[in-house]
């Protein structure tokens, strides 16, 4: 699932062998240059002599000439910050040389045994890639190219090997020794040391290697597979965290059962281990049989985790487990195929979560994330297809496009094929490619053959960047309605001209006059312009289109306000109902931000909200989704369409104004909703939805009556018996200038000062707040004793949260931009991957009004001029300036 370090020559491309690019100018790697590696490495034996400041690694590589590759009498073994202690080939000292960071070893026969010894200092590894120390524990992160920081190796995903690993070290420091696969032996050594030997029978690429050594305890519960085999399941954590692991273990069991039932995939080892690590660059990693997780996605109980946190734990546990087949048993041929495993696995975890928590709410959540993260990416200088054609630094392609849009593309295949035929296609994919390093084309071909559908034109979704826009017009003639659809894919960097793509759209024709709801059908737009004739049962039709968000597109249509109000109130597709309300709000807010005549848009939105708040048949969980106004990020993208530029200040003012209007116009309804939901007990089945709408009501009250909201929020905080209510109340208080704010912030920190994950929440709530002095507050928090740049969670909790705060980040003074640029420059030498992820927030300057655009661009230029940037950050900055 996670990110990588710098590529040296990941495809073994001979043209790059002698290149010596500067750290800021890595070579461009092209998908078309892929060649099979010259050597097969069937077996790898590793021996680790473990220590926090000194670990010695002995690697034995059984290599054999690859008959499918061009003959090579030299093997390139990738390295990063390594020096060989010794290199031996077939028992004799080798005549090796270094080429940049890589080890070059001459090999003239058809098979050899290479033995390499290296020494590394895990405590000095601030990049958190390879083998590193975290609070006295040793752990690894190898995706995409971290294994080369452990030992010299052809660190590419198409080199599959069976691993045997022996680990030894001081028992007091590392009482638990874990690795991939099954433990086959263990014992006591000399001088208070001990050892363990692990064997993974399934061939895997080096990016799936994992090792953990530390003082850990396990929450254990076996799972019996459908074939009757018992699997030992363990959640390993520090002793003080054990009480917060039950939800993770239960989520793992649910995932294993669901994957057997839904995709026919059974687990294939005797052990399944998960380890929670406090220093981790991303969410989690699917290493075969030994998943390494950020503590954020393992630890949860009602006092310290919100309902959303519980969902995230369940979803990420499932995602990494599902990778056992969609990523591990079938892996990627090269990193251009990353969406092969990530897009497919995201879809699998989405389907799992909707089965666990309800399809409608989950679908809305997924689309909201797509629009907030991926649509802006598609519209900016960093736009790329889900299967890119080139890269400089692979860690920069662990993106919303590869993950989230990749999932949407596969979901479209599922919609066109149908659930059963799609399952036949995935069965065929796993059967054909088990144990192989496959491509996106292999996956599409398997779905095509297994489902019996033609996906020839559909393949364009893999090669074209950009979010398609579909213009919708309609005409009524007699007893039928003709829909005319026109598709356009905007130009993106390197792709000025696009070809039409198949766009499946679920549609229904309702009748506003009678309230009759039409039957749903699937239409597929394949041309640049195409018309569809639909039967019409009566007058006054209202078209419900892209129901369930069948396709990741923007629908451009002019729909009468009364039709949107009708859809928002009555559409039988929950997503379409949500979408109609969003369209209603977007139309009003964008007009306001552009200074256009307001009309009666505000009253229409208030009226729609009144219907939502008073609908007694509506579940609170769905009510909570319908109460969420379009985000400022999404409004930014809508406002910046075509040649227009977005004005973040005007967008923020318009959205806050609408919130205030709702709060004033529906004061009684919001008070009643807050009172009703405050009476729902924590263990009530309706409690989850009640907690969601309770805080949303409070936020709308705060926009209209800050003093009353401060009182209610303080009461909610004081009465809270769970983190969802407590955090929600504190979120509202953080945006207010009132005594209750400081009092509850201090109480929150004092209560949870020893819980790192909750202290992260404390930082985030303040960084995201609507408080007018948020910039000064974030600067002050950066000096807090609890803050550090060396922990990715802590950096994200403060600075990444602030970069996502439209009010503070887009302050007209440019101070928000300067602060984020300062963080990038300070963080880049410590953790380049995390630093690079801040750059896209500045990179959207072309779509913004001229004053702020100049300030954003100036900060990017300041970063570029600093020199000595990591390759991660350099690529992001240069593409943001040149794209």
MOJO-V90264 format. One line per field, one symbol per residue. burial: 1 if it has 24 or more other C-alpha atoms within 12 Angstrom, else 0. A space follows every 50 residues. Layout:
# MOJO-V90264
burial: ???
This chain:
# MOJO-V90264
burial: 11111111111110011000001111111110011111111111111111 11001111111111110000010111111111110111100001010111 11111110001111111111111011111111111111111111111111 11111111111111111111101111111111100000000011111111 11111111111111111111101010000011111111001111111111 11111111110110111111111111111111111111111111111111 11111111111111111111111111111111111111111111111111 11100010011111111111111111111111111111111111111111 11111111111111111000111111111100111111111111111111 10101001111111111111111101000010111111111110000111 11111111111100001101111111001101011110011111111111 11111010101111111111111111111111111111111111000000 11111111111110000011111111111111111111111000111111 11111111111111111011101100110101000011111111111111 11111101111111111101111111111111111100011001100110 00001111111111111111101110111011000111111111111111 11111111111101111111111111111111111111111111111110 011111111111110000111111111111101
